[in-house]
Amino acid sequence: MTKQQLQIRIVSLMFLALPITVYGEDRGRMLYQNHCVACHESRVHIREARKVKTYADLEQFARRFAGLAGVEWSDADMILVIEYLNRTHYKLQK
């Protein structure tokens, strides 16, 4: 296999993975916007006195409030929402 053929295959694989990534980002945002902002706006995530300090805190709070809201998401959907919140508001290390 030549270097050019290898590069073409790598780029092709990257494009195959793109829809999954975009889907996950869009789905996490959609789930959050459809179920979470009914009780609070996104400013709760950026206030100075926020309780989330670590990624584990974020997971714990997100799962807790989803349960309180009666949302029955799969674990995969819950992770998409947590990742969306981390990417857009918290920027915490895992």
Sequence and secondary structure as in RCSB ss.txt:
>XXXX:A:sequence
MTKQQLQIRIVSLMFLALPITVYGEDRGRMLYQNHCVACHESRVHIREARKVKTYADLEQFARRFAGLAGVEWSD
ADMILVIEYLNRTHYKLQK
>XXXX:A:secstr
  HHHHHHHHHHHHHHHHHHHHHHHHHHHHHHHHHTTTT  GGGGT TT S  SHHHHHHHHHHHHHHTT    H
HHHHHHHHHHIIIII    
